[in-house]
Amino acid sequence: MLNREKLMKKNIGLWIDHTKAVIVSFRDRGEDVIQISSHIEKHPKYSSGAKDITADDILDKKLASVLNQFYDEVILCMRNPDSIYIFGPGDAKTQLVKRLKKAGLGKVISNTETTDKLTDRQIAAKVRYHYVK
């Protein structure tokens, strides 16, 4: 049985990589799942040669800009959390943690964890288990 006192707070679980984020929030009225896409294309392949450095720099700046907009959107979707559990593969979770700390939300991060790709149901179950245990 779920611990009702823990769920009355706004507990959020967030699975994230560079292509999408899945936000699971628990409140007294139930569970909400939101999926956000970064709309990012695969990382461009770099070519060799000195004259291509400028083009590569431009691609890196575009990629960074898209990721910054994505992280901002994820943060906006987590309005006033009491606790945030962040997990997923790769660097996206670490990059988001840095942005959350800059936004003054570092104190509500309960844990970060490296995981593989998961289905939305697996993500919700993992978040539920994290807050109930």
N, C-alpha and C positions, 0 to 999 in steps of 0.2 A: 504494500500500500504506500502511496506517495505521502511524504511528510508535508502536510498542508501549510504549515508555518513557513517553510522554505519557499514554497511555490507562490505565496502571496506577494512576495517581493518580485521585482521584475528581474528574473534570472535569464540571461541570454547565453546561448551557445552559438558559436560562429565557426563554420568550416569555410576555409578560404584558400584559393590558389589564385594565380594571375588571370584566370579566365572567368571565374564566378565565385560568388559567396552565397552560402546558405545560412540564414539567420533563423534560429529557433528561439522563441521567447515564451516563457511560462509565466502565467499570472493566475490569479484565483479563478478567472473565467475559462482557463484552458490554455491551449498551445497554439501559437501562430508560427507559420513557416513562410519565410520570404526568400525568394531567390533573385539575386542580382547578377547580371552579366556585365563583364568589363567591356565587351565588344572589341576585344583586342584580337588582333590577328597573331598568328605564330610569329615568334621573334624572327626578324629578318636575318637572312644569311649574309655574312660579311664577305665582301670581295677583297682581294689583296691589291696593293698598289697605293702610292702616296696620294694620287689625285682622288681616290675614293674615300679618303678619311673624312672629308667634309660631308659627303653623302651619308656615311655611317653615323657621324655626329648628329646630323639632322634626324635620322631614324631613331637614334637613342633618345633624343629630346622629345620626339612625338610619342614614343613608347612611355616615357616618364610622365608626360602630360596626361595620357589616357589612364595610366595607373593612378595618378594623383586624383583625377576626377572620380575614378572607381572607388578609391579609399574614402573620399569625401562622402560619396553616396552611401557607402556602407555605414559610416559613422552617423550620418543623418538618420538612417533607419533604426538605429539603436538609441532611441530617445530615453534619456534618464534611467540608465540601467543601474541596478543595485550590484550586479555581479556579471562579469563577462568571462566565459570559458572559450578560448580560441584554439582551434586545431586545424590541421591540414598539412599537405606536403609542401616542401619548398620554402622559399623566402617570403612569400606574401604575408604570412602570419607575423613574421618578425618586423617587416616593413610597416604593417598595420599597427603593431604594438607601439612602435616609435611615434606614429601619428596620434594614437590614442593618448599617449603620455603628453605630447605637445598640446592636445586638446583638453588636458586636465582630467582625463579618465583613467590614468594609470593606476590609481588606487582601487578601482573596481575590477581590475583584471584578476580573476581567481586562479587561473592556470593557463599555460600554453602547452601544446603537445603536438608532436609530429605524427601524422597518420597518413594512410594511403587515401585514394579516392574512395568515397562512400556514397551510397544511395541516400536520398532524402530521408527515408525511413531509418536507415542505419545512423544517420546524423542525429535525428530526433531521439532515437533510443540512447545514443551515447551521451547526449546532453542531459536527458532525463536521469540516466544512471549517475552522471557526475553530480547532479544536485541532490539526489536522493540518498546516495551512499553515506 
